Structure formats: structure tokens, C-alpha cells
Amino acid sequence: MSDPADFIDESLQYESSEERAEDYERRLGTGLEYYGASVGAVRGTVRNAERRYPDLGHDDVTALASELWARPVFERRLASVVLLQSSVRLLRHSDLTRIEGFLRSAHIEDLVDPLAVDVVGPLLLRLPGQDGVRARAVLERWAAADDVWLRRAAVLAHLPAFRAGAGDDAFFRRTVRLVSGAQQGRVRAVEDAVALVRASGAG
């Protein structure tokens, strides 16, 4: 692993708690490993890493995010999300391909939702011109995907815009139509996301 990834992983293991790891496993399921570090400790570890390695550019950040995500450990993957959250200003529309891979393998709302709301949504808000058009096209592809977590993310990514008073009702309604056409029957994970965005002011 790279030095930043080693630093983050070692810090997370230092913050581990067997009791908390067992609680995570009961609540989130057995598909991941758990160190048992608190969410606050994960956020603090990423802040410490950013202070320790202050010159991380776009390529460094995205490579580090992938490196952390590569092992199916909840706290490592959450650290990857937190890193992307704090580095949204560096991200590009092309990074949505990498994020799509994360979403497909996330499988739990605790990882999918912050990726959608705190990474993809703010990225869409700041992308200009053709980059913004391309990003919206990616979101529409997610909305029509066979993966429920991509559909949920496509919906939730609208939330930051509506919270900021800059939501696009027509775009949101198209997303909902695509999501509805892609799934058979009711899917609670997606329906809950649609209700949440509508509660924020979406048409």
C-alpha cells in the first residue's frame, strides 16, 4: 500500500473496538469486515492524513480512494468516501466511472448514501458546460441500471441541489421515470430515496 493508505489503515485499526465491530456486523450485515472504529474516528483519521500529506492532487486522491476501497473493510471504505467528500473540488466528470464501481460494490446505505449525497451531488452542482451534461447522462444511465444501489444513488444525487434551491424538477422527474421503468415492483431502497428528495422540495 501507499504511505497514506498505510497511515489510514493503521490508524483505523488502532481505533478498533471488538464490541463496536460486532455491533456493525449485526446492523450492517456479514458482507464486510469491521475493525470497529467509530465514524468520528474515521473522519478524524482522514483529516489527519490530509494534514500529514498536504500535497495530494487529483490523481493521488482518486488512487488513494481506490486503494482504501479495494479491501472489503467497512471503515476503509467509509474513509474512502470521506476522502472524496473533502476533495470534491478536485473531482472531474470522468471520476464517476470510479464512483460507479464503488456504488456497485457498496451494498449498504451507510456507504451508498454519502457517496450519492456528499460526493456525486456536489460534483454535479459544480461541473460546468459539457462536463455537466456528460455527468447528467451518467446519472440517467444509473437510473436505468439493473443495480438497485445505482438507482438509489441516481435519485439521491439530486438532494444537494434541491436543498440549495437549485434543483431541476424536469431532470428529477426524468430520473424517477427511468428508475420506475428499470425495476419490477416496489423497491423500498429506491422508493425511500424518491420520497426523501421530494420532501426537500422536488416536484
N, C-alpha and C positions, 0 to 999 in steps of 0.2 A: 504494500500500500504506500501511497504518498505520505509525506510527513504530516500534512494537515489531516488526512484521513486517520493516520495512526493516533494523532493527538486527540481527535474527537472520539475515536473508538475507546481508547484507554480511559479518557475522562468519563465517558458514559459507563464503562464497567466499574470505575471507581465509585460512581454514584449508585451502584446497583443495590437492590433490596430484594431478597428472596420472597418476602411477603408481597411486595408490590408486583413482582413478576407473576406470582400466582394469581393475583387479582386481575392483572391484564389478561392472562390466559383465560380466566373464567369469563371475563367481559367481552374480549375481542376474538377468542377462538384459538384453535390449535394450529392454524396455518402458518404462524410466525414463531420465531424465538423471541424471548423477552429478557432483557438484562434486569429490568425492574428499576430503571431510573425514572424520576418524575418528569412531567412535561416541563416544569420550570427548570430542572437541571439540564434538559436537552437544549432549551433556549439559551440558558446561560453558557453552556458548552460551546454552542455555535458563536455566540458573541465573543467569548474568549478566543476562539480560533480566528475570528476575523481581526481581533486586535493583535494576535500573535503573528498572523500572516496578512498584513495590511495591503499588500500589492496584488491581490488576486484579481485578475481580469476576467473577461467573459469566458474564455476557454478554460481557465483554471477553475472557475466556479462550476461550470457545467460538467467538467470532468470529475470534480470532487463530488458533485451531487450524484453522478452515476456510480462512482466508486462506493459511496455510502449506501446507495440503494441496492447494490449488487448482492449483498448478503441479506437474507430474509429475517432481519432482526428489526423489531418494531422501532426501537429507539434510534437505530441508524437511519432507517427510512424517514422517521419523523425529523431527524436532524437534516436530512437531505431537503425536505420540504421547507424547514425553517431557513436554511441557507438560500434557497430560491426566493422565498418571501423577502428576505433582506436584500436581495440582489436583482429584484425585478427591473430596476433601471438599466441593468446590463443586458437583459434578455432580448432576443430577436424572435420574429415570427417563426423562423426555422427551428427554434428550440421546442416548438410544440410537438415535433416528432418525438423528441426525447421524453417530453412530459406525457405523451400518449402511451409510451411504453410503461412509464411509472403507473399511470392510471389503470392500465390493463392488468397489472400485477399487484395492485394495491389491495383490492378485495374487501376493504373495510372503510367505513365512513370516516374514521379518525385520520385516515391518510388521503382519501379521495377529496373530502370536502375542503380542507385547507389548500390542497393543490388547485382546486377549481376556483375557490373564492378569493384566496390570497395570492395566487400566482397567475393563473390564466386570466381571471377577470381584470386585475390591474394591468396586465400586459396588453389586453385588448384596448383598454382605455387610453394607453399611451402610444399605441402604434399609429403612425400617420399613413395617409395615402394608400398606395398599393399594398404595403405591408399589412395595413389594417384590413384591406379587402381579402387578402390571402388568409389572414388569421380567422376571419369570419367564415370563410369557406371551409377551413379545417373544423371549426365548431359545428357547422352544419353536417359535415361528414360524421363527426362524433354522434350527433343527434340521431342519425340514421343507422348507427352501427349495431351489430349484434351483441355488443358487450354492454351490460346494464350500467356498469360504472362509467363508461364513456358517455352514455346517455345522461346519467345523473350529472356528470361534470359539465356537459354541454349546457344543461339548464342552469346550474348553479353559477356558472361563469358570468351570467347576466347580473348577478346580485350586486356587485360593486357599482355598476353603472346606475342601477335604479336607486341604490342608497345615496349616490352622489347627485341624483336628479338629472342624470344624463342617459337614462335608459332609452332603448329603441324598442317601442311597442311592436312594430311590424316585424323586426328581427326576432324578438322573443316569441311572438305568435307563430312565426315560421318554425322556430326551433321546437315548439310544443307540437306542432303538426307533424314534423319529421319524427320526433320521439314517439308519438302516438302511432304512427304508421309502421314503426320498426318493431313494435312489441305486440305480442298477443296477450290479451287480458290485462288485468291490473297488476302493476309492478310498484310496490309500495315505495321502494327506494327512489323511484323517479317521480311518482305522484307527490311524495312529500317535498321533493325539491321544487316542483312546479308551484305547489301551494306556498312555499316559503318565499319564492321570488314574487309571486302575485301579492303576497302580504306586504312586500316592500314598495308596492305601487305599480307593478307591471300590469299592462292591460290584458 
